[in-house]
Amino acid sequence: MIVALEYSLQYENEMGVARNRSGRRSYGTILFAVVVTACSLAACGGRVDSESPEVNHGAFGPFAEREVGQPCAFGDQCASWVCSADLARSACGQCMNVAKLGAACGGLNGCHPGAACRDGHCESTKKLEGAECALGPKREDIGECDLEFFCADGSRNKVLTGRCEKRFSHGERCDVANKPCPWTETCSRGICGKRSKPGSVGEACQSSGIGADCEDGLFCDEEDRTCRPSVLPPGARCGLTEAGFTNGECAAGTVCGNVEYPNGGGPRGSYTCVSLPAEGAPCISSACGAGAYCRNLPQTGAAGPVNRCERFARAGENCNRDNYQRVQCERGLECRAGRCEMACR
C-alpha cells in the first residue's frame, strides 16, 4: 500500500504566517508517499476491527497522547504514531506499539512505515545500514533508507548518492543539520526526545513564533522563556516589525494580520491584532472566528484566490483530509472515508 506521511515543517516568514482557527501560528506540512508492505493484524495473529485492516501512520507535528490499546482513527492521535484502523473501511482501530527491525510483531505490536510483519517479525522493505542511497537535487535525504536509518551525504562530490547510516538514539545530543533523531522524536534543546505536550501558564518553554511550545491562547515570553497568556489588544502591532518579532501574541478572538492582505504579505510592520473573520468572509492569516475554518480555494489567476471562512462540515457530510484544500469536520467528528463520522473514542 502507499502510506502518506505528513512531515511538519515549522515555518514563518515576512509574507505572512499560517494559523489555526484560534489564531495561533501553526505548522505547514509537506506530503510525500512511502511504499509500505504492512501485514494486517489478522496475518500477524492479532484482533481485527474489519476484514482487512491496514496500519496507518500519523503526521509529525501535533502532540499525540493516546497510549497503546486506546481507540484511534489516525496515527497522529497515538503517542507511537501508529494506528491499526482501516481507513478505507472507515473503521476505528487501536494505537499500537512500534517494533524495531527483527523484533516480534503481531497483535498490538506493529512495524514502522517501510517495514512489514513477515513470519511474526518486522522486516524492512527499504535499504539498510551501509547500503548506497540516492540523494535529492539539493543533496537531501529522499527516503530510500529504512526509517531506523538516514541517507548520509559523506562524499560531497557531484554524484547524488550517500550511505544509509544510523540515526541518533533517544536521549543523545543532536545536531539535525548533520544527523536526524529517531523518526518519532524531535531535537529539542539539543537532545533527542519525544514530542512534548505544549506548556500551560507559568511553565517553561523553548521559543515563541516558530515552533512555539505553549498551549493555544498562550505565548512563550522571550524575556524569561515562560508560557504566558496572549493579551495583545485589538489594534496592537504584532508579528514581524522593523525591530523584529513582537514579544507577545494577540488575545483570544483576534489574529495578527492585515485586512488589506488577507492571504499574507504586505509591508513589514503593517500587521496588527484584528478581529477573527466570520463565516463567508475572507480568512485573515489563515484564521477564522468561532464555528468556521479557513478553506483554501483552488488557484485562480496570477494573484491566487482569497481563502474563505466556511462552517465546519456536520455528521454525514462530505469532507477530506487533503493537505491543502481540506474540508474539516466539526468538533467531535472525524473525516473517515470522505465523510464526517463520530470520532473514535
Secondary structure, 3 states (H helix, E strand, C coil): CEEEEEEEECCCECCECCECCCCCECCEEEEEEEECCCCCCCCCCCCCCCCCCCCEECCECCCCCECCCCEECCHHHECCCEECCCHHHCCCEEECEEECCCCECECCEEECCCEEEECCEEEECCECCCCEEEECCCCCECCCECCCEEEECCCCCCCCEEEEEECCCCCCECECCCECCCCCEEEECCEEEECCCCECCCCECCCCCCCCCECCCEEEECCCCEEEECCECCCCECCEECCEECCCCECCCEEEECCCCCCCCCCCCCCEEEECCCCCCECECCECCCCEEEECCCCCCCCCCCCEEEECECCCCECECCCCCCECECCCEEEECCEEEECCC
